[in-house]
Amino acid sequence: MLLDEWAELPEDVEGELVLGHLTEEEVPEPIHELTVSWLIILFGAWLKGRGGFVFGSELKLKVSARSGRKPDVSVVLPGAPTPPRRGLLAVPPDIAIEVVSPSPRDERRDRVDKMTEYAAFGVRFYWLVDPGLGSVEIFELGASASYTRVLALTEGAVTEVPGCQGLELDVDALWAELERLGPEP
């Protein structure tokens, strides 16, 4: 499959494009979707009045000539080029966030495959939010086109979020929000 074909698939056809092949995505559970919602609200409130954009999990990125990904949350910071109204995002967002799912296959995809692809694409910051581990990690793209971890949190709040001056990241508030969900089945 070509990138243009993937970009034009109907909304009800799910999947990411990996080396020309449509691959199935993880099946998000409530804890995953609540985490994504919390992050979108956090960034939306911070970006209000500053410019920039925050997108949910259906935004399609052209990460290479034959591959396309859909991060759980994408952020285009103020001052970056304005994204198009339609179609693939061919310019990397400033931040790509993946909420890690508990299956080994999904975890490998987020921690290895996507990290490598986003780095090659030029995404400046890559966040991994792992509700199962109770951790948030932020990686920054270096000159060698690879990521270095610049922040790791399991509790508390920080006001010095790399690349996001003035953003307060309160992971205790995130974990408290997730605790409101019912028990594991």
C-alpha positions as CSV (number, residue, x, y, z in Angstrom):
1,M,0.0,0.0,0.0
2,L,1.2,3.5,-0.8
3,L,1.1,6.4,1.7
4,D,-1.5,8.2,-0.4
5,E,-3.8,5.2,-0.3
6,W,-3.3,4.8,3.5
7,A,-4.1,8.5,3.9
8,E,-7.4,8.2,2.0
9,L,-8.7,5.1,3.8
10,P,-12.1,5.6,5.4
11,E,-12.1,6.3,9.2
12,D,-13.5,2.8,10.0
13,V,-10.4,1.1,8.4
14,E,-7.9,1.2,11.2
15,G,-4.2,0.6,11.1
16,E,-0.8,2.1,10.6
17,L,1.4,1.7,7.5
18,V,4.7,-0.1,8.1
19,L,6.9,-0.5,5.1
20,G,4.0,-0.5,2.7
21,H,1.8,-2.9,4.8
22,L,-1.3,-2.0,6.7
23,T,-0.7,-3.3,10.3
24,E,-3.3,-3.5,13.0
25,E,-3.2,-1.1,15.9
26,E,-3.6,-1.8,19.6
27,V,-7.1,-2.0,20.9
28,P,-7.3,0.8,23.4
29,E,-8.8,0.2,26.8
30,P,-10.4,2.7,29.1
31,I,-7.2,3.4,31.0
32,H,-5.4,4.2,27.7
33,E,-8.2,6.5,26.4
34,L,-8.5,8.3,29.7
35,T,-4.8,9.0,29.6
36,V,-5.0,10.3,26.1
37,S,-7.9,12.5,27.0
38,W,-6.1,13.9,30.0
39,L,-3.0,14.7,27.9
40,I,-5.1,16.4,25.2
41,I,-6.9,18.6,27.9
42,L,-3.5,19.4,29.5
43,F,-1.9,20.5,26.2
44,G,-5.1,22.2,25.0
45,A,-5.3,24.4,28.1
46,W,-1.5,25.2,28.0
47,L,-1.6,26.1,24.2
48,K,-4.7,28.3,24.5
49,G,-3.7,31.9,23.7
50,R,-0.2,30.8,22.7
51,G,-0.9,29.2,19.3
52,G,0.1,25.7,18.4
53,F,-2.0,22.6,18.1
54,V,-2.8,19.3,19.9
55,F,-4.2,16.3,18.0
56,G,-5.6,13.0,19.0
57,S,-4.8,9.5,17.9
58,E,-6.2,9.6,14.4
59,L,-3.7,12.1,13.0
60,K,-1.6,10.4,10.4
61,L,2.1,11.1,10.1
62,K,4.3,10.4,7.1
63,V,7.3,9.1,9.0
64,S,9.1,7.8,5.9
65,A,8.5,7.1,2.2
66,R,6.7,3.8,3.0
67,S,5.5,4.2,6.6
68,G,2.9,6.2,8.4
69,R,2.1,6.3,12.1
70,K,-0.6,7.6,14.3
71,P,0.7,8.8,17.7
72,D,-1.8,8.8,20.6
73,V,-1.2,12.6,21.0
74,S,0.7,14.9,18.7
75,V,1.6,18.5,19.6
76,V,2.7,21.3,17.2
77,L,4.3,24.0,19.3
78,P,3.7,27.7,18.8
79,G,5.9,29.1,16.0
80,A,6.1,25.8,14.1
81,P,4.7,25.5,10.6
82,T,0.9,25.4,10.5
83,P,-0.4,21.8,9.8
84,P,-2.6,21.3,6.7
85,R,-6.4,21.0,7.1
86,R,-6.5,17.6,5.4
87,G,-4.2,14.7,4.6
88,L,-1.0,13.4,6.0
89,L,1.2,15.4,8.2
90,A,4.5,15.4,6.3
91,V,6.3,17.8,8.7
92,P,7.1,16.2,12.1
93,P,5.1,17.5,15.1
94,D,7.3,18.9,17.9
95,I,6.0,16.2,20.3
96,A,4.7,12.7,19.8
97,I,3.2,10.9,22.7
98,E,2.5,7.2,23.0
99,V,0.6,5.7,25.9
100,V,2.1,2.3,26.4
101,S,-0.2,-0.6,26.4
102,P,0.5,-3.7,28.5
103,S,1.0,-6.3,25.8
104,P,4.7,-7.1,25.0
105,R,4.0,-6.5,21.3
106,D,2.5,-3.1,21.9
107,E,5.2,-2.2,24.3
108,R,7.9,-3.1,21.9
109,R,6.2,-1.1,19.1
110,D,6.1,2.0,21.3
111,R,9.5,1.7,23.0
112,V,11.6,0.4,20.0
113,D,9.9,0.7,16.6
114,K,8.1,4.0,16.9
115,M,10.9,5.6,18.9
116,T,13.3,4.8,16.0
117,E,10.8,6.0,13.3
118,Y,9.9,9.2,15.1
119,A,13.6,10.0,15.6
120,A,14.3,9.4,11.9
121,F,11.3,11.6,11.0
122,G,12.6,14.4,13.2
123,V,10.1,14.6,16.0
124,R,11.9,16.7,18.6
125,F,10.3,15.3,21.8
126,Y,9.0,11.8,22.3
127,W,6.9,11.0,25.4
128,L,6.2,7.6,26.7
129,V,3.4,7.5,29.3
130,D,3.1,4.1,30.9
131,P,0.0,3.8,33.2
132,G,1.0,0.2,34.1
133,L,4.4,1.3,35.4
134,G,3.1,4.6,36.6
135,S,5.8,6.5,34.6
136,V,6.2,9.3,32.2
137,E,9.4,9.6,30.2
138,I,10.4,12.4,27.9
139,F,13.1,12.0,25.3
140,E,14.7,14.7,23.2
141,L,16.1,14.2,19.7
142,G,19.9,14.8,19.6
143,A,22.3,15.7,16.8
144,S,22.9,12.0,16.2
145,A,19.2,11.6,15.3
146,S,18.6,9.5,18.4
147,Y,16.7,10.2,21.6
148,T,18.1,10.9,25.0
149,R,15.9,10.7,28.0
150,V,15.7,14.2,29.5
151,L,12.9,13.7,32.1
152,A,11.5,10.7,34.0
153,L,8.7,11.0,36.5
154,T,6.7,8.5,38.6
155,E,5.2,11.0,41.0
156,G,5.0,14.7,41.7
157,A,4.8,17.6,39.4
158,V,7.3,19.6,37.3
159,T,7.1,23.1,35.9
160,E,10.2,22.7,33.7
161,V,8.9,20.4,31.0
162,P,11.5,20.2,28.2
163,G,10.3,22.3,25.2
164,C,7.2,23.5,26.9
165,Q,7.9,26.6,28.9
166,G,5.2,27.2,31.4
167,L,3.6,23.8,31.2
168,E,3.0,22.1,34.5
169,L,3.0,18.3,34.3
170,D,1.4,16.9,37.4
171,V,1.7,13.1,37.2
172,D,0.0,12.7,40.6
173,A,-3.1,14.3,39.1
174,L,-2.9,11.9,36.1
175,W,-2.6,8.8,38.3
176,A,-5.4,10.1,40.5
177,E,-7.6,10.5,37.4
178,L,-6.8,6.9,36.3
179,E,-7.6,5.6,39.8
180,R,-11.2,6.7,39.4
181,L,-11.7,3.9,36.9
182,G,-13.0,0.6,38.2
183,P,-10.8,-2.3,39.2
184,E,-9.1,-4.6,36.8
185,P,-11.4,-7.4,35.4
